[in-house]
Amino acid sequence: MNPHLVSALGLVGLGVFVGCVQGSDSLPVVEDTGTESYSPNLDTPGYFTARKDPRRCAAPACGGYFVREVNTAGAKESYVSGLDFSQASFGERTVRLVEEAPEGELVLRGSIGGGMEWLRLAPFVVLDAFRGMPGILPDRGDAFYVVEKRDRARPCPGGRCDAEIAHALNTASTAGVDRFSVERAAAPCVDQAWLIDRVRHHGAVVAARVGTSPGFDPHGNREPVLDVSQVFLNLSDASGPCLLPNHVCAPPLTPTYTRNAERCLVFDACVSPDVCLPSDLVLPRCAEGYTLVTWPARTATCTGLACDPAFLAE
């Protein structure tokens, strides 16, 4: 069980339990070196962690945010008077998801600016926002990455062409990646295939380390693995869940579905209800911050399920 979870998996009542089926360059540790009110060298767009200022005093001197540049050894927190969304094409819902993010679960791309720097009361100008999986904290020492497709026109270091590149944010450092592991970032019953798809194809930011797999590829090489401790979903790409057109099965058969990487239900097969285990089953209780989603599936209990981040359903 993930040691970073705020809540653990629990059960309700008695009966049959429905389980969950889950379909390098090194960087210095970012040290906690204190807080400063404003850093004039942070005026160009970059990636920052952000947390609300809990202090109580007259705004804008208090009540804003503390931001810290990621992957930067010795980076200090800088106070900003608030978040400026004027340069981001966010709707009201996305802005609310940013403002409601718990501490440790928010990464922003942008810069400190907007005037009033001389008063040390500049806002943070937001360009993109990424919200982490609820109740998960990045492992100390993990770097922050985004995954990119390798440019096939460019030569491969050492003659090895990995399928994808992990780019360390705010740096020029990159590492080839062949495999992904999100076990450390996934609460019980979270759809890990969906998480990996967000990382590979939808611009999610990850806290991770680059290692190697215990096995070997067909050429006798150990495969580089991006071992992820937290996934920050791109809030501009929070798709799903959705249901594709319902399939009609000849009675008494009923349709079953699988869930794709967009959290859409896709027809799987027509099955007889007689093959399902008795209905006196127990569904898992999702960890705090997650919502249980179920659907008819071709399993022993005829029930598929996943714990999705609750903020995606809001």
Secondary structure, 3 states (H helix, E strand, C coil): CCCCCCCCCEECCCCEECCCCCCCCCCCCCCCCCEECCCCCCCCCEEEEEEECCCCCCCCCCCCEEEEECCCCCCCEEEECCEECCCCCCCHHHHHHHHCCCCCCEEEEEEECCCCHHHCCCCEEEEEEEEECCCCCCCCCCEEEEEEECCCCCCCHHHCCCCEEEEECCCCCEEEECEEECHHHCCCCCCHHHHHHHHHHCCCEEEEEEEECCCCCCCCCCCEEEEEEEEEEEHHHCCCCEECCCCCCCCCCEEEEEECCCCEEEEEEEECHHHCCCCCEECEECCCCEEEEEEECCCCCCEEEEEEEHHHHC
